[in-house]
Amino acid sequence: MSTDDKNRAVAAAILPLVGGAGNITSVAHCMTRLRLGLRDRSLVRDEELRALPAVMGVVEDDTYQIVLGPGTVARVTPEFETLVAEAPAAEAPADSASSADDLAAQGAAIKAARKAKNQTPFKLFLRRIANIFVPLIPALIGCGIIAGLNGLLVNLGWLPAVTPALAAMASGFMALIAVFVGFNTAKEFGGTPILGGAVSAIIVFPGVAKIDAFGQTLSPGQGGVLGALGAAVLAVYVEKWCRRWVPESLDVLVTPTLTVLVSGLVTIFGLMFFAGEVSTAIGDFADWLLVHAGAGAGLVLGGLFLPLVMLGLHQALIPIHTTLIEQQGYTVLLPILAMAGAGQVGAAMAVYLKLPRNGSLRRTIKSALPAGFLGVGEPLIYGVSLPLGRPFVTACVGGAFGGGFVGLFSMLGDKVGSTAIGPSGWALFPLLDGNHGLGRTIAIYAGGLLVGYLAGFTATYFWGFSDRLLEEFDVETETGTKTVVAASTTPSNPSGPNPNPESEPEPAKA
């Protein structure tokens, strides 16, 4: 079977289990999940869906999210969309309400009930922040890897005729990232995306170097992504005000003009300066924290990252990561947060040894560990640690020790950073950068992973099981039974956008 046929087969297997094409209102995907809008949640056959070999788990949020893993989801989603589009227009989900209006009302009621349980204005705001930055992650990853390759070639003195071209490829996106942030921000907040991009483009325009604001000459890029975020939000509010008050006959001329003019003036003579000060403060604080309290900060960040994700607060880190990459070329926080995934891997290996008779759980661990090493933690979390309880806590212990190890070296002057957000685990190696050479940076990060594995394993093996837990789970099971469990929490995602029932996902998994 060809790759295309395999992906189409996966899509075809999923479609009837989510109620058929008539039950689908929207199809999208992030780094690892197929995200479906459903008319009637009750039509989904969860257990059969989780039992599919390609499915690593499911998560319920505003959308129904099916975990397929990186790479796979990007290939299955187009096939799934094709199957939905090819379905007869009259097709409706079986056992559904009698009319489209009934279906829409039923789906809206289910969606509202789910959102009402855990949503707060702050978490909804963080989700919007994630929606702005998550689509940028593929470009950040690609450009980050090219930047790392270019740096290696420059250090080795190889291919001098090629390295300038690689530098241009790696830097072009980052030079204009404010425009993309502005475009996505306006789209997310209900404005015209191109107007958000147009206002944000002012920030990177070289001509701003001729402008004085607050007694200082502005510099292109000042304020960065934070300035672009603020500028685009302002543009949305100006545009919406114009739509209410400008006559329709003049709207096409007046609204975009006033939007760019008003928002642009505020951006030039206010937002660029203040956002620049905030961006600088973020970079200075991150440096100060790791230089003066690196081990302790790493211990806290690595240990509390999974609970942070469960509360949906990890998304606040996305613009911070992006700001650090914009300023320094890499984010020093991501390698520390990635240690949460190392603790999870170590905990899973301990569970494997502690439950020798539970064939189904051991099978899940064996199949999920390769993905865990590569930074995809969902199968291990949903299928192992969260259902067991204590191993999730001891996995956090492993993350704490790994984060403390990386943070300790920051105190000693060896920074370890990532040129992009998204991947973690072994998948982060191509994106590593630091201040003392690539070899030393890789060695420190690898040492942190090893510490995380060992600490997570040790804590779980010796303290991760009560007698009752062992009695309940160390029993004979069918080895062919798939045990991936859906959970209402989310795996580690160092980049911040990951996906849990209280937040949008995110893009890479620890």
ZAMARGU-4260 file (C-alpha; in steps of 0.2 Angstrom, whole numbers, plus 5000, padded with zeros to 4 digits):
<rodrens>
0) 5000/5000/5000 | 5007/5017/4995 | 5009/5031/5008 | 4994/5040/5000 | 4983/5025/5001
5) 4988/5022/5019 | 4983/5040/5024 | 4967/5039/5015 | 4963/5022/5023 | 4966/5030/5040
10) 4955/5045/5036 | 4941/5032/5029 | 4942/5023/5046 | 4940/5038/5056 | 4926/5046/5047
15) 4912/5034/5051 | 4917/5033/5069 | 4914/5052/5071 | 4897/5051/5064 | 4900/5052/5046
20) 4903/5067/5034 | 4886/5074/5039 | 4892/5076/5057 | 4907/5087/5052 | 4906/5105/5053
25) 4925/5110/5052 | 4941/5101/5049 | 4958/5107/5054 | 4974/5101/5061 | 4989/5107/5072
30) 5006/5098/5074 | 4999/5082/5081 | 4980/5082/5081 | 4966/5081/5069 | 4953/5094/5075
35) 4935/5091/5070 | 4919/5102/5073 | 4905/5091/5076 | 4886/5093/5075 | 4882/5079/5087
40) 4895/5074/5099 | 4884/5058/5105 | 4887/5050/5087 | 4906/5048/5090 | 4911/5030/5094
45) 4925/5034/5106 | 4931/5017/5111 | 4931/5011/5093 | 4941/5027/5088 | 4954/5025/5101
50) 4956/5006/5096 | 4962/5011/5078 | 4981/5008/5077 | 4984/5025/5070 | 4975/5034/5084
55) 4986/5039/5099 | 4972/5047/5109 | 4958/5059/5109 | 4955/5076/5118 | 4939/5085/5119
60) 4939/5104/5118 | 4929/5117/5107 | 4934/5104/5094 | 4935/5085/5095 | 4954/5082/5093
65) 4961/5065/5087 | 4979/5063/5091 | 4988/5056/5076 | 5006/5062/5079 | 5017/5074/5069
70) 5019/5071/5051 | 5005/5059/5050 | 4991/5072/5054 | 4997/5083/5040 | 4995/5069/5028
75) 4979/5062/5034 | 4969/5079/5036 | 4969/5082/5017 | 4962/5065/5014 | 4949/5067/5027
80) 4944/5084/5020 | 4942/5076/5003 | 4931/5061/5010 | 4920/5074/5019 | 4919/5085/5003
85) 4915/5069/4992 | 4901/5063/5003 | 4883/5066/4996 | 4877/5083/5001 | 4861/5076/5008
90) 4871/5064/5020 | 4866/5067/5038 | 4873/5058/5053 | 4863/5043/5058 | 4851/5044/5073
95) 4852/5063/5072 | 4839/5076/5074 | 4827/5078/5060 | 4832/5095/5053 | 4848/5105/5050
100) 4842/5118/5062 | 4840/5105/5075 | 4857/5098/5072 | 4865/5115/5073 | 4856/5119/5089
105) 4860/5102/5097 | 4879/5104/5093 | 4879/5122/5099 | 4871/5117/5116 | 4884/5103/5118
110) 4898/5115/5113 | 4892/5128/5125 | 4890/5115/5140 | 4908/5109/5137 | 4915/5127/5137
115) 4905/5132/5152 | 4914/5119/5163 | 4932/5125/5162 | 4933/5141/5152 | 4937/5158/5160
120) 4941/5175/5151 | 4959/5173/5154 | 4960/5156/5147 | 4950/5161/5132 | 4962/5175/5129
125) 4977/5164/5130 | 4969/5152/5118 | 4968/5167/5106 | 4986/5170/5108 | 4990/5152/5104
130) 4979/5153/5088 | 4990/5168/5083 | 5007/5160/5085 | 5004/5141/5082 | 5002/5143/5063
135) 5019/5151/5063 | 5028/5136/5071 | 5031/5126/5054 | 5040/5141/5047 | 5050/5144/5064
140) 5055/5126/5064 | 5061/5126/5045 | 5070/5142/5047 | 5078/5137/5063 | 5085/5121/5056
145) 5092/5130/5041 | 5100/5143/5053 | 5108/5129/5063 | 5114/5121/5047 | 5121/5138/5041
150) 5130/5141/5058 | 5138/5124/5057 | 5144/5127/5039 | 5151/5144/5044 | 5160/5137/5059
155) 5168/5123/5049 | 5172/5135/5035 | 5163/5124/5022 | 5153/5130/5007 | 5156/5149/5009
160) 5147/5153/4993 | 5131/5144/4999 | 5131/5151/5017 | 5125/5168/5013 | 5110/5161/5004
165) 5106/5149/5019 | 5107/5165/5030 | 5094/5174/5019 | 5083/5159/5020 | 5084/5157/5039
170) 5083/5176/5043 | 5069/5182/5030 | 5055/5175/5040 | 5061/5182/5056 | 5064/5199/5049
175) 5045/5200/5044 | 5037/5189/5058 | 5029/5205/5064 | 5018/5206/5048 | 5013/5188/5050
180) 5008/5190/5068 | 4998/5206/5064 | 4989/5196/5050 | 4985/5182/5062 | 4980/5193/5076
185) 4967/5203/5065 | 4960/5187/5059 | 4958/5180/5077 | 4950/5195/5084 | 4938/5197/5070
190) 4946/5210/5059 | 4952/5211/5041 | 4968/5201/5042 | 4977/5211/5028 | 4974/5227/5038
195) 4982/5220/5053 | 4997/5214/5043 | 4998/5232/5035 | 4999/5241/5052 | 5011/5228/5059
200) 5022/5230/5043 | 5026/5248/5050 | 5036/5240/5064 | 5049/5232/5052 | 5049/5246/5039
205) 5067/5253/5037 | 5060/5271/5036 | 5055/5272/5054 | 5073/5275/5058 | 5070/5293/5053
210) 5056/5295/5066 | 5059/5301/5084 | 5047/5296/5098 | 5049/5300/5116 | 5065/5308/5113
215) 5072/5293/5105 | 5075/5288/5086 | 5065/5272/5082 | 5073/5257/5075 | 5066/5245/5063
220) 5059/5230/5072 | 5057/5239/5088 | 5043/5232/5099 | 5044/5215/5088 | 5030/5203/5090
225) 5022/5211/5105 | 5021/5228/5096 | 5013/5219/5081 | 5001/5210/5092 | 4996/5227/5100
230) 4995/5236/5084 | 4984/5223/5075 | 4972/5222/5090 | 4970/5241/5089 | 4968/5240/5071
235) 4953/5228/5073 | 4945/5240/5086 | 4947/5255/5074 | 4940/5245/5059 | 4925/5239/5069
240) 4921/5257/5075 | 4922/5262/5057 | 4910/5249/5051 | 4897/5255/5063 | 4898/5273/5059
245) 4905/5275/5041 | 4891/5275/5028 | 4891/5259/5017 | 4894/5270/5001 | 4911/5276/5008
250) 4916/5261/5018 | 4928/5254/5005 | 4938/5270/5005 | 4936/5277/5022 | 4937/5262/5033
255) 4954/5255/5028 | 4961/5272/5027 | 4956/5277/5044 | 4961/5260/5051 | 4979/5261/5045
260) 4981/5280/5048 | 4975/5279/5066 | 4982/5263/5071 | 4998/5267/5062 | 5001/5284/5071
265) 4998/5275/5088 | 5010/5262/5083 | 5024/5274/5078 | 5022/5286/5092 | 5017/5274/5106
270) 5017/5255/5104 | 5034/5253/5096 | 5042/5262/5110 | 5033/5254/5125 | 5033/5236/5117
275) 5051/5238/5114 | 5054/5242/5132 | 5043/5227/5137 | 5053/5215/5125 | 5069/5221/5131
280) 5064/5218/5149 | 5058/5200/5145 | 5075/5196/5138 | 5085/5204/5152 | 5074/5195/5165
285) 5076/5178/5157 | 5095/5181/5156 | 5095/5187/5174 | 5085/5173/5180 | 5096/5159/5173
290) 5112/5168/5177 | 5108/5171/5195 | 5095/5157/5199 | 5097/5145/5185 | 5097/5128/5194
295) 5082/5133/5205 | 5072/5141/5190 | 5075/5126/5180 | 5069/5115/5194 | 5053/5124/5196
300) 5050/5127/5177 | 5054/5109/5172 | 5044/5102/5187 | 5028/5113/5186 | 5027/5113/5167
305) 5014/5099/5165 | 5003/5106/5178 | 5005/5123/5170 | 4999/5115/5154 | 4984/5107/5163
310) 4978/5124/5169 | 4980/5131/5151 | 4993/5144/5157 | 5007/5138/5146 | 5001/5148/5131
315) 5007/5164/5139 | 5024/5158/5136 | 5022/5158/5117 | 5025/5176/5114 | 5039/5176/5127
320) 5048/5162/5117 | 5045/5171/5101 | 5052/5187/5108 | 5068/5179/5115 | 5071/5171/5098
325) 5068/5188/5089 | 5080/5196/5101 | 5094/5183/5105 | 5092/5171/5091 | 5085/5157/5102
330) 5074/5154/5117 | 5083/5148/5133 | 5067/5143/5141 | 5062/5129/5129 | 5076/5117/5132
335) 5072/5118/5151 | 5053/5115/5148 | 5057/5101/5137 | 5063/5091/5152 | 5045/5088/5157
340) 5044/5076/5142 | 5060/5067/5148 | 5053/5064/5165 | 5037/5057/5157 | 5048/5045/5147
345) 5057/5039/5162 | 5041/5037/5172 | 5034/5026/5158 | 5049/5015/5158 | 5047/5012/5177
350) 5028/5008/5174 | 5033/4995/5161 | 5044/4986/5174 | 5032/4988/5189 | 5017/4980/5180
355) 5025/4964/5172 | 5008/4956/5171 | 4998/4970/5162 | 5001/4965/5144 | 4990/4979/5137
360) 4998/4993/5146 | 5015/4987/5143 | 5011/4986/5124 | 5005/5004/5125 | 5021/5009/5133
365) 5032/4999/5120 | 5022/5007/5105 | 5022/5025/5113 | 5040/5026/5119 | 5048/5030/5102
370) 5036/5045/5100 | 5040/5050/5118 | 5059/5050/5114 | 5055/5062/5099 | 5045/5073/5110
375) 5027/5067/5107 | 5021/5064/5125 | 5002/5062/5122 | 5002/5043/5120 | 5012/5041/5136
380) 5002/5053/5146 | 4984/5048/5140 | 4988/5030/5140 | 5000/5028/5155 | 5003/5042/5168
385) 4987/5051/5170 | 4976/5035/5171 | 4988/5029/5185 | 4989/5045/5194 | 5005/5045/5204
390) 5016/5042/5189 | 5011/5058/5182 | 5017/5067/5198 | 5034/5057/5198 | 5035/5062/5179
395) 5035/5080/5185 | 5049/5076/5197 | 5059/5069/5183 | 5056/5085/5173 | 5061/5095/5188
400) 5078/5087/5189 | 5081/5088/5171 | 5077/5107/5171 | 5088/5110/5186 | 5102/5102/5177
405) 5101/5113/5161 | 5098/5128/5172 | 5113/5124/5183 | 5124/5126/5167 | 5116/5142/5163
410) 5122/5148/5180 | 5139/5142/5175 | 5139/5153/5159 | 5133/5139/5146 | 5117/5145/5138
415) 5106/5131/5130 | 5093/5138/5118 | 5082/5133/5104 | 5081/5143/5088 | 5062/5138/5086
420) 5047/5133/5096 | 5038/5117/5093 | 5049/5101/5095 | 5056/5094/5111 | 5064/5078/5116
425) 5077/5071/5103 | 5068/5081/5089 | 5075/5097/5097 | 5093/5093/5094 | 5093/5101/5076
430) 5087/5117/5083 | 5099/5119/5098 | 5110/5134/5099 | 5120/5142/5113 | 5134/5154/5117
435) 5149/5141/5118 | 5148/5131/5103 | 5136/5118/5096 | 5145/5103/5103 | 5144/5109/5121
440) 5126/5115/5119 | 5121/5097/5113 | 5131/5089/5127 | 5122/5099/5140 | 5104/5096/5133
445) 5108/5078/5131 | 5114/5077/5149 | 5098/5085/5154 | 5087/5073/5145 | 5097/5058/5153
450) 5095/5066/5171 | 5076/5068/5167 | 5075/5050/5161 | 5084/5043/5176 | 5075/5054/5189
455) 5058/5051/5182 | 5062/5032/5182 | 5068/5032/5199 | 5054/5042/5207 | 5041/5032/5198
460) 5049/5015/5202 | 5051/5018/5221 | 5037/5030/5225 | 5025/5030/5210 | 5014/5015/5216
465) 5004/5012/5231 | 5000/4994/5236 | 4982/4997/5230 | 4988/5003/5213 | 4999/4988/5211
470) 4985/4977/5216 | 4973/4985/5204 | 4984/4986/5188 | 4997/4972/5190 | 4985/4959/5183
475) 4984/4949/5167 | 4976/4958/5152 | 4974/4954/5134 | 4990/4960/5125 | 4981/4964/5110
480) 4970/4977/5118 | 4974/4995/5115 | 4974/5005/5131 | 4976/5023/5126 | 4964/5033/5137
485) 4956/5050/5133 | 4960/5062/5147 | 4954/5080/5151 | 4972/5086/5152 | 4986/5090/5140
490) 5004/5084/5138 | 5019/5094/5140 | 5021/5107/5126 | 5037/5118/5129 | 5032/5130/5115
495) 5016/5134/5124 | 5003/5131/5111 | 4998/5113/5116 | 4983/5108/5116 | 4972/5104/5131
500) 4954/5105/5134 | 4957/5123/5141 | 4968/5129/5127 | 4973/5128/5109 | 4986/5117/5105
505) 5000/5117/5103 | 5012/5113/5093 | 5024/5101/5099 | 5024/5089/5113 | 5037/5085/5127
</rodrens>
